[in-house]
Amino acid sequence: MRLAAAALLLLLVSPCFAETTDIYTVELDRDAPRLTTKVMARSDGTVALTLLDGKVEYVQATHVRSIRDQDGIDWTSSILRQGGSLGAGRYPKFSGPEHYRSFRWRPGPPSVCGTYLVTEVGVLWPYTAHDDAYLLVEDGVARNVGASYSVGGTFLVGITGDLNLTGVRARFVRWVSPSVSINLSPGIIVGGSGRGETDMFTPQFTAQAGLNLGGRAGLVVDVFTQHLRVHDPFDPPTDIRDTAWHVGFRVGGAPGAIATLPALIIGTRIQEGWD
């Protein structure tokens, strides 16, 4: 209905403009479409829309669902991701718009894709001195919902100096801009083993918070609980209950996919002491 109304309005007002004047339809989340003569992405995360009457309206980039010209070409991704502009009889300097894909091999906002793959490898350091560094491999899939959110799940493999962990996590993502997102990921460690005379009891709780840039890099805070039992040939077993906090960085997308297998091999070899 909104698009039909916008199309009707476009037919009514088009005779008032010269043939060289381009008109763009900007569809917004939870609001009526805007007919504009100029669209410009700004560095503060907003988009400036020059309306047909000459007034300028500023909207959040995350509220923009699509930007289309009179030929039906979708410029949404090109404008929002690359900071371009449309209008005044000229097109952006970049080669062309990125077409919407139902499936994408790296994370992207709802304006770019419907579903995307998660392939991440992270290196994290302990927040407390008695814990070990943490190598984390996490793969999964997420689905964009609404105008600025994603929901999905991942399978994780974690390696520390003394532990091997496997688990699953839900992933809730908020896109704060076309290239920046924040994820919160609670989950469960479903399998684990200790090195030497150490046993690990599962299930255990795990969670993560991350800041992601373009789906290719990010900063993370990761936590998991642990219940360990250390055996001693001369004394009774000792139970250890603790919460391990780690902070670090990760790579995703193609770099994460390429790094997955080498990371697992290197992590295992380091844990074994390169025997």
WOWOSUL-V942893 format. One record per residue. N is the residue number from 0. RES is the residue in one small letter. PHI is phi in whole degrees, 0 to 359 (999 if undefined). Layout:
# WOWOSUL-V942893
n: (N & N)
res: (RES & RES)
phi: (PHI & PHI)
This chain:
# WOWOSUL-V942893
n: (0 & 1 & 2 & 3 & 4 & 5 & 6 & 7 & 8 & 9 & 10 & 11 & 12 & 13 & 14 & 15 & 16 & 17 & 18 & 19 & 20 & 21 & 22 & 23 & 24 & 25 & 26 & 27 & 28 & 29 & 30 & 31 & 32 & 33 & 34 & 35 & 36 & 37 & 38 & 39 & 40 & 41 & 42 & 43 & 44 & 45 & 46 & 47 & 48 & 49 & 50 & 51 & 52 & 53 & 54 & 55 & 56 & 57 & 58 & 59 & 60 & 61 & 62 & 63 & 64 & 65 & 66 & 67 & 68 & 69 & 70 & 71 & 72 & 73 & 74 & 75 & 76 & 77 & 78 & 79 & 80 & 81 & 82 & 83 & 84 & 85 & 86 & 87 & 88 & 89 & 90 & 91 & 92 & 93 & 94 & 95 & 96 & 97 & 98 & 99 & 100 & 101 & 102 & 103 & 104 & 105 & 106 & 107 & 108 & 109 & 110 & 111 & 112 & 113 & 114 & 115 & 116 & 117 & 118 & 119 & 120 & 121 & 122 & 123 & 124 & 125 & 126 & 127 & 128 & 129 & 130 & 131 & 132 & 133 & 134 & 135 & 136 & 137 & 138 & 139 & 140 & 141 & 142 & 143 & 144 & 145 & 146 & 147 & 148 & 149 & 150 & 151 & 152 & 153 & 154 & 155 & 156 & 157 & 158 & 159 & 160 & 161 & 162 & 163 & 164 & 165 & 166 & 167 & 168 & 169 & 170 & 171 & 172 & 173 & 174 & 175 & 176 & 177 & 178 & 179 & 180 & 181 & 182 & 183 & 184 & 185 & 186 & 187 & 188 & 189 & 190 & 191 & 192 & 193 & 194 & 195 & 196 & 197 & 198 & 199 & 200 & 201 & 202 & 203 & 204 & 205 & 206 & 207 & 208 & 209 & 210 & 211 & 212 & 213 & 214 & 215 & 216 & 217 & 218 & 219 & 220 & 221 & 222 & 223 & 224 & 225 & 226 & 227 & 228 & 229 & 230 & 231 & 232 & 233 & 234 & 235 & 236 & 237 & 238 & 239 & 240 & 241 & 242 & 243 & 244 & 245 & 246 & 247 & 248 & 249 & 250 & 251 & 252 & 253 & 254 & 255 & 256 & 257 & 258 & 259 & 260 & 261 & 262 & 263 & 264 & 265 & 266 & 267 & 268 & 269 & 270 & 271 & 272 & 273 & 274)
res: (m & r & l & a & a & a & a & l & l & l & l & l & v & s & p & c & f & a & e & t & t & d & i & y & t & v & e & l & d & r & d & a & p & r & l & t & t & k & v & m & a & r & s & d & g & t & v & a & l & t & l & l & d & g & k & v & e & y & v & q & a & t & h & v & r & s & i & r & d & q & d & g & i & d & w & t & s & s & i & l & r & q & g & g & s & l & g & a & g & r & y & p & k & f & s & g & p & e & h & y & r & s & f & r & w & r & p & g & p & p & s & v & c & g & t & y & l & v & t & e & v & g & v & l & w & p & y & t & a & h & d & d & a & y & l & l & v & e & d & g & v & a & r & n & v & g & a & s & y & s & v & g & g & t & f & l & v & g & i & t & g & d & l & n & l & t & g & v & r & a & r & f & v & r & w & v & s & p & s & v & s & i & n & l & s & p & g & i & i & v & g & g & s & g & r & g & e & t & d & m & f & t & p & q & f & t & a & q & a & g & l & n & l & g & g & r & a & g & l & v & v & d & v & f & t & q & h & l & r & v & h & d & p & f & d & p & p & t & d & i & r & d & t & a & w & h & v & g & f & r & v & g & g & a & p & g & a & i & a & t & l & p & a & l & i & i & g & t & r & i & q & e & g & w & d)
phi: (999 & 296 & 294 & 296 & 296 & 295 & 295 & 296 & 297 & 297 & 294 & 287 & 266 & 299 & 297 & 281 & 246 & 293 & 295 & 276 & 274 & 269 & 239 & 240 & 260 & 249 & 267 & 248 & 284 & 58 & 203 & 289 & 298 & 247 & 262 & 228 & 256 & 207 & 229 & 220 & 281 & 247 & 290 & 272 & 87 & 248 & 237 & 271 & 248 & 270 & 282 & 296 & 271 & 94 & 287 & 250 & 242 & 249 & 232 & 291 & 300 & 290 & 268 & 273 & 269 & 201 & 229 & 232 & 269 & 292 & 270 & 85 & 286 & 270 & 256 & 304 & 296 & 298 & 290 & 284 & 278 & 256 & 68 & 271 & 214 & 233 & 130 & 59 & 74 & 226 & 250 & 300 & 288 & 286 & 294 & 174 & 286 & 273 & 286 & 295 & 238 & 290 & 226 & 228 & 278 & 220 & 301 & 205 & 287 & 301 & 288 & 251 & 207 & 265 & 227 & 219 & 270 & 248 & 225 & 231 & 230 & 235 & 240 & 233 & 245 & 289 & 283 & 248 & 293 & 278 & 268 & 258 & 298 & 227 & 259 & 234 & 244 & 220 & 230 & 179 & 215 & 221 & 240 & 286 & 228 & 68 & 267 & 208 & 228 & 226 & 225 & 195 & 209 & 222 & 249 & 238 & 231 & 239 & 229 & 244 & 297 & 234 & 228 & 244 & 235 & 227 & 192 & 228 & 220 & 281 & 226 & 244 & 238 & 242 & 274 & 273 & 203 & 300 & 237 & 234 & 220 & 236 & 240 & 239 & 222 & 278 & 192 & 225 & 279 & 259 & 210 & 191 & 214 & 259 & 269 & 68 & 266 & 251 & 253 & 240 & 265 & 231 & 278 & 227 & 276 & 216 & 202 & 211 & 232 & 218 & 249 & 243 & 242 & 65 & 75 & 248 & 207 & 186 & 248 & 223 & 239 & 233 & 218 & 210 & 272 & 216 & 237 & 248 & 232 & 259 & 267 & 230 & 296 & 248 & 230 & 299 & 300 & 249 & 267 & 235 & 243 & 205 & 237 & 259 & 252 & 222 & 230 & 178 & 230 & 214 & 243 & 220 & 64 & 299 & 302 & 292 & 295 & 294 & 278 & 300 & 295 & 302 & 296 & 294 & 294 & 296 & 299 & 294 & 294 & 297 & 296 & 277 & 74 & 57 & 290)
